[in-house]
């Protein structure tokens, strides 16, 4: 773990391995201990939704109610690639074995608390819509896991003040905590997409629609998490963030695209194509909603890169012989991922 991390986040940040999580909604219901209902109920209380400070206090109480999650650190892991490991080390993430769903909820609460602390103390540069999407992502996952047969009703989201005057390491603090959020949301998106595929296999239209709704909300939250992670000036990026992504601090070509949680999300997205096709024949709006959220997430990622380094700066993934702009690399992946989804009924191929 790198020396700067304890200055900007609570580390280590324990998470389950994505492959250890339940495969579908029935498995979630069977695996979810009754104690998971307590954190969900705490953050949903009307009194918890009156302000950022109140929501932060509720999230901390929810974490206390969840209790200590018994777990052990994963040792040698044949399923972990070297780039997977590099990314975890760079952000203080540890993989743990134990009750995977409880570990996931613990990670979600820790990530939520991490951004609420910043929002309460320093404000945020996110617009209100993005801030609402970010909070709703956590709300949706906590409530859905407690009752995976229905799509949770949206809860009120307290407004957040704008960012105050930057302090040392503010940019890096938002960067690290924003990535903790994104990895939690990636696992949540994988849970939802796998549940969608399983429901479609059994021709459970309501279950598929519920999982699709969760996946869309989580994808909108992913967009907001990227914006939160990039809530810094170009100067802060150059001074605080970029040095942590390059040698000697990080290995060459380190990229979040090679994070195991992101890789699992991409696999789930690819394998959900047939399920989206089946559901779109019955509820075309579900596919449209998810496509819109996915497109917006990639646009947000391009926006963060463009804000920090401009549209022509080479990607960290580029080799010494390549000068592909980072924004262009993201757009290439956007086309690939969007291409795994079916076109909406009556529409041409997605561009």
C-alpha positions as CSV (number, residue, x, y, z in Angstrom):
1,X,0.0,0.0,0.0
2,X,1.4,3.4,-1.0
3,X,2.3,5.9,1.7
4,X,0.0,8.7,0.6
5,X,-3.3,6.7,0.9
6,X,-3.8,7.1,4.7
7,X,-3.7,10.8,4.2
8,X,-6.7,10.8,1.8
9,X,-8.9,7.8,2.6
10,X,-9.6,5.1,5.1
11,X,-7.4,2.2,4.1
12,X,-7.2,-0.7,3.8
13,X,-10.5,-0.8,1.9
14,X,-11.8,-4.4,2.1
15,X,-13.9,-5.8,-0.7
16,X,-15.0,-9.3,-1.8
17,X,-13.8,-10.7,-5.1
18,X,-16.5,-10.2,-7.7
19,X,-16.6,-13.9,-8.6
20,X,-17.6,-14.7,-5.0
21,X,-20.9,-12.7,-5.1
22,X,-24.3,-14.3,-5.7
23,X,-25.3,-15.1,-9.3
24,X,-28.9,-13.9,-9.3
25,X,-31.8,-12.4,-7.2
26,X,-32.9,-15.8,-5.7
27,X,-29.3,-16.4,-4.6
28,X,-29.1,-12.9,-3.2
29,X,-32.3,-13.5,-1.2
30,X,-31.0,-16.8,0.1
31,X,-27.6,-15.4,1.0
32,X,-28.7,-12.1,2.5
33,X,-28.6,-12.3,6.3
34,X,-31.5,-10.5,8.0
35,X,-29.1,-8.0,9.4
36,X,-28.8,-6.4,5.9
37,X,-32.3,-5.0,6.4
38,X,-31.1,-2.9,9.3
39,X,-28.6,-0.7,7.2
40,X,-31.2,-0.3,4.5
41,X,-33.9,0.8,6.9
42,X,-31.5,3.3,8.6
43,X,-30.5,5.2,5.4
44,X,-34.2,5.2,4.2
45,X,-35.6,6.9,7.4
46,X,-37.1,10.3,6.5
47,X,-35.0,11.9,9.2
48,X,-31.9,10.6,7.5
49,X,-32.8,12.4,4.2
50,X,-33.0,16.0,5.5
51,X,-29.4,17.0,4.9
52,X,-25.9,15.7,4.0
53,X,-24.8,15.6,7.7
54,X,-27.9,13.6,8.6
55,X,-27.3,11.2,5.8
56,X,-23.7,10.8,6.8
57,X,-24.7,10.0,10.4
58,X,-27.3,7.5,9.1
59,X,-24.6,5.7,7.0
60,X,-22.3,5.5,10.0
61,X,-25.1,4.1,12.1
62,X,-26.0,1.6,9.3
63,X,-22.4,0.5,9.3
64,X,-22.5,0.0,13.1
65,X,-25.8,-2.0,12.8
66,X,-24.2,-4.2,10.1
67,X,-21.5,-5.0,12.6
68,X,-18.1,-6.4,12.1
69,X,-18.0,-8.7,9.1
70,X,-15.8,-11.7,9.8
71,X,-13.3,-12.2,7.0
72,X,-9.8,-13.3,6.1
73,X,-7.4,-11.7,3.7
74,X,-7.1,-13.5,0.3
75,X,-3.7,-15.0,-0.1
76,X,-2.4,-16.4,-3.3
77,X,-5.2,-15.9,-5.8
78,X,-4.9,-17.7,-9.2
79,X,-7.8,-15.6,-10.5
80,X,-6.0,-12.3,-9.9
81,X,-3.8,-10.9,-12.7
82,X,-0.9,-8.7,-12.1
83,X,-2.7,-5.6,-13.4
84,X,-5.6,-6.5,-11.0
85,X,-3.2,-6.5,-8.1
86,X,-1.5,-3.3,-9.2
87,X,-4.8,-1.4,-9.2
88,X,-5.8,-2.8,-5.8
89,X,-2.5,-1.8,-4.3
90,X,-2.6,1.7,-5.8
91,X,-5.9,2.4,-4.1
92,X,-5.5,0.5,-0.8
93,X,-8.1,-2.2,-1.7
94,X,-7.8,-5.6,-0.1
95,X,-9.7,-8.7,-1.2
96,X,-11.3,-10.7,1.6
97,X,-13.0,-14.0,2.0
98,X,-16.1,-14.3,4.2
99,X,-19.8,-13.7,3.6
100,X,-19.5,-12.0,0.2
101,X,-22.8,-10.1,0.4
102,X,-22.0,-8.7,3.9
103,X,-18.5,-7.8,2.7
104,X,-20.1,-6.0,-0.3
105,X,-22.6,-4.0,1.9
106,X,-19.7,-3.1,4.2
107,X,-17.7,-1.8,1.2
108,X,-20.7,0.1,-0.1
109,X,-21.3,1.8,3.3
110,X,-17.5,2.6,3.6
111,X,-17.5,4.1,0.1
112,X,-20.7,6.0,0.7
113,X,-19.3,7.4,4.0
114,X,-16.1,8.4,2.2
115,X,-17.9,10.7,-0.3
116,X,-20.4,12.0,2.2
117,X,-17.6,13.1,4.5
118,X,-16.1,15.2,1.7
119,X,-19.5,16.5,0.7
120,X,-20.3,17.5,4.3
121,X,-16.9,19.1,5.0
122,X,-15.8,20.5,1.6
123,X,-18.8,20.4,-0.7
124,X,-18.7,19.0,-4.3
125,X,-18.3,20.3,-7.8
126,X,-21.0,17.9,-9.1
127,X,-24.2,19.4,-10.4
128,X,-27.3,18.5,-8.4
129,X,-28.5,15.9,-11.0
130,X,-25.2,14.0,-10.8
131,X,-25.1,14.3,-7.0
132,X,-28.6,12.8,-6.8
133,X,-27.6,10.0,-9.2
134,X,-24.6,9.1,-7.0
135,X,-26.6,8.9,-3.8
136,X,-29.4,7.0,-5.5
137,X,-27.0,4.4,-6.7
138,X,-26.1,3.6,-3.0
139,X,-29.8,3.8,-2.0
140,X,-30.8,1.4,-4.8
141,X,-28.1,-1.2,-4.0
142,X,-28.7,-1.3,-0.2
143,X,-32.5,-1.5,-0.6
144,X,-32.5,-4.0,-3.5
145,X,-30.2,-6.4,-1.7
146,X,-32.5,-6.3,1.3
147,X,-35.5,-7.1,-0.9
148,X,-34.3,-8.3,-4.3
149,X,-37.7,-9.0,-5.8
150,X,-38.6,-5.3,-6.3
151,X,-37.1,-2.1,-7.6
152,X,-36.8,0.3,-4.7
153,X,-38.8,3.5,-4.8
154,X,-36.5,6.5,-5.1
155,X,-35.7,8.4,-1.9
156,X,-35.3,12.1,-1.4
157,X,-31.7,13.2,-1.8
158,X,-30.5,16.1,0.2
159,X,-28.7,18.9,-1.7
160,X,-25.0,19.4,-1.4
161,X,-23.1,22.7,-1.3
162,X,-20.5,23.6,-3.9
163,X,-16.8,23.0,-3.4
164,X,-15.0,25.3,-1.1
165,X,-11.5,26.6,-1.5
166,X,-9.1,23.7,-2.4
167,X,-6.9,22.4,0.3
168,X,-3.8,20.3,-0.1
169,X,-4.5,16.8,-1.4
170,X,-8.2,17.6,-2.1
171,X,-7.9,16.4,-5.6
172,X,-6.2,13.1,-4.7
173,X,-8.7,12.6,-1.9
174,X,-11.7,12.8,-4.3
175,X,-9.8,10.7,-6.8
176,X,-9.1,7.8,-4.4
177,X,-12.5,7.8,-2.8
178,X,-14.2,8.2,-6.1
179,X,-12.5,5.0,-7.3
180,X,-13.6,3.1,-4.2
181,X,-17.1,4.1,-5.1
182,X,-16.7,3.1,-8.8
183,X,-15.4,-0.4,-7.8
184,X,-18.3,-0.9,-5.4
185,X,-20.7,0.2,-8.1
186,X,-19.0,-2.0,-10.7
187,X,-19.7,-5.0,-8.4
188,X,-23.3,-3.8,-7.9
189,X,-23.7,-3.5,-11.7
190,X,-22.4,-7.1,-12.1
191,X,-24.9,-8.3,-9.6
192,X,-27.8,-6.6,-11.4
193,X,-26.7,-7.7,-14.9
194,X,-26.3,-11.3,-13.8
195,X,-29.7,-11.2,-12.1
196,X,-31.2,-9.9,-15.3
197,X,-29.7,-12.7,-17.3
198,X,-30.9,-15.4,-14.8
199,X,-34.4,-13.9,-14.8
200,X,-34.6,-13.9,-18.6
201,X,-33.4,-17.5,-18.7
202,X,-36.4,-18.5,-16.5
203,X,-38.8,-16.1,-18.4
204,X,-39.3,-14.1,-15.2
205,X,-40.4,-10.7,-16.7
206,X,-40.9,-8.9,-13.5
207,X,-37.6,-10.1,-12.1
208,X,-35.8,-9.1,-15.3
209,X,-37.4,-5.7,-15.3
210,X,-36.4,-5.1,-11.7
211,X,-32.8,-6.1,-12.3
212,X,-32.7,-3.9,-15.4
213,X,-33.9,-1.0,-13.4
214,X,-31.2,-1.6,-10.8
215,X,-28.6,-1.8,-13.5
216,X,-29.6,1.5,-15.1
217,X,-29.6,3.3,-11.7
218,X,-26.2,1.9,-10.9
219,X,-24.8,2.9,-14.3
220,X,-26.0,6.5,-13.8
221,X,-24.2,6.4,-10.4
222,X,-21.1,5.1,-12.2
223,X,-21.2,8.2,-14.3
224,X,-21.5,10.4,-11.3
225,X,-18.7,8.5,-9.5
226,X,-16.4,9.2,-12.4
227,X,-17.3,12.9,-12.2
228,X,-16.7,12.9,-8.5
229,X,-13.3,11.3,-8.9
230,X,-12.4,13.9,-11.5
231,X,-13.6,16.8,-9.3
232,X,-10.2,18.6,-9.3
233,X,-8.4,21.2,-11.4
234,X,-5.9,20.3,-14.1
235,X,-3.2,21.7,-11.7
236,X,-4.3,19.4,-8.9
237,X,-4.3,16.5,-11.3
238,X,-0.7,17.2,-12.4
239,X,0.6,17.8,-8.9
240,X,-1.4,15.2,-6.9
241,X,-3.0,12.6,-9.0
242,X,-0.9,11.8,-12.1
243,X,2.3,11.1,-10.2
244,X,0.4,8.2,-8.5
245,X,-0.4,6.7,-11.9
246,X,3.1,6.5,-13.3
247,X,6.5,5.0,-12.4
248,X,8.1,4.9,-9.9
249,X,4.9,5.0,-7.8
250,X,2.9,2.8,-10.2
251,X,3.9,0.3,-12.8
252,X,3.9,1.3,-16.4
253,X,0.5,1.3,-18.2
254,X,-1.6,0.9,-15.1
255,X,-5.2,1.4,-15.9
256,X,-8.6,1.0,-14.2
257,X,-9.7,-0.8,-17.3
258,X,-7.7,-3.7,-15.9
259,X,-9.4,-3.7,-12.5
260,X,-11.0,-7.1,-11.8
261,X,-14.3,-5.4,-10.8
262,X,-14.4,-3.6,-14.1
263,X,-13.5,-6.7,-16.0
264,X,-16.3,-8.7,-14.2
265,X,-18.8,-5.9,-15.2
266,X,-17.7,-6.1,-18.8
267,X,-18.2,-9.9,-18.8
268,X,-21.6,-9.5,-17.3
269,X,-22.5,-6.9,-19.8
270,X,-21.4,-9.1,-22.7
271,X,-23.3,-12.1,-21.4
272,X,-26.5,-10.1,-20.8
273,X,-27.1,-9.4,-24.5
274,X,-29.6,-12.1,-25.0
275,X,-31.5,-11.1,-21.8
276,X,-31.7,-7.5,-23.0
277,X,-33.1,-8.7,-26.3
278,X,-35.7,-10.8,-24.6
279,X,-36.7,-8.0,-22.2
280,X,-36.7,-5.3,-24.9
281,X,-39.4,-7.3,-26.8
282,X,-41.6,-6.9,-23.8
283,X,-40.4,-3.6,-22.2
284,X,-38.3,-1.6,-24.7
285,X,-37.9,1.3,-22.4
286,X,-35.7,-0.8,-20.1
287,X,-33.0,-1.2,-22.8
288,X,-33.3,2.4,-23.9
289,X,-32.8,3.5,-20.3
290,X,-29.7,1.4,-19.8
291,X,-28.2,2.4,-23.2
292,X,-28.6,6.1,-22.3
293,X,-26.9,5.6,-18.9
294,X,-24.1,3.6,-20.5
295,X,-23.5,6.3,-23.1
296,X,-23.5,9.0,-20.5
297,X,-21.0,7.1,-18.4
298,X,-18.5,6.9,-21.2
299,X,-19.1,10.6,-22.0
300,X,-18.3,11.4,-18.4
301,X,-15.1,9.4,-18.5
302,X,-14.0,11.2,-21.7
303,X,-14.9,14.5,-20.0
304,X,-12.7,13.8,-17.0
305,X,-9.8,12.9,-19.3
306,X,-10.3,15.9,-21.5
307,X,-10.6,18.2,-18.4
308,X,-7.3,16.9,-17.0
309,X,-5.1,16.4,-20.0
310,X,-6.9,17.7,-23.1
311,X,-8.3,15.8,-26.0
312,X,-4.9,14.9,-27.6
313,X,-2.8,13.7,-24.6
314,X,-1.7,10.1,-25.0
315,X,-3.4,7.4,-22.9
316,X,-1.4,5.8,-20.0
317,X,-2.1,2.6,-21.8
318,X,-0.2,3.7,-24.9
319,X,3.1,2.1,-25.7
320,X,6.2,4.0,-26.6
321,X,5.3,3.6,-30.3
322,X,1.7,4.7,-29.9
323,X,0.3,8.2,-29.3
324,X,-3.4,7.3,-29.1
325,X,-5.2,10.1,-27.2
326,X,-6.7,9.0,-23.9
327,X,-10.1,10.3,-25.1
328,X,-9.9,8.3,-28.3
329,X,-9.1,5.1,-26.3
330,X,-12.1,5.6,-24.1
331,X,-14.3,6.2,-27.2
332,X,-13.0,2.9,-28.7
333,X,-14.0,1.0,-25.6
334,X,-17.4,2.8,-25.6
335,X,-18.1,1.5,-29.1
336,X,-17.0,-2.0,-28.1
337,X,-19.2,-2.1,-25.0
338,X,-22.2,-0.5,-26.6
339,X,-21.9,-2.9,-29.4
340,X,-22.4,-5.9,-27.1
341,X,-26.0,-4.6,-26.4
342,X,-28.8,-5.3,-28.9
343,X,-30.2,-2.4,-30.8
344,X,-33.6,-1.2,-29.5
345,X,-36.6,-2.7,-31.3
346,X,-37.1,-0.8,-34.6
347,X,-33.7,0.9,-34.4
348,X,-30.6,0.5,-36.5
349,X,-27.1,-0.5,-35.1
350,X,-25.9,1.6,-32.2
351,X,-23.1,4.0,-33.0
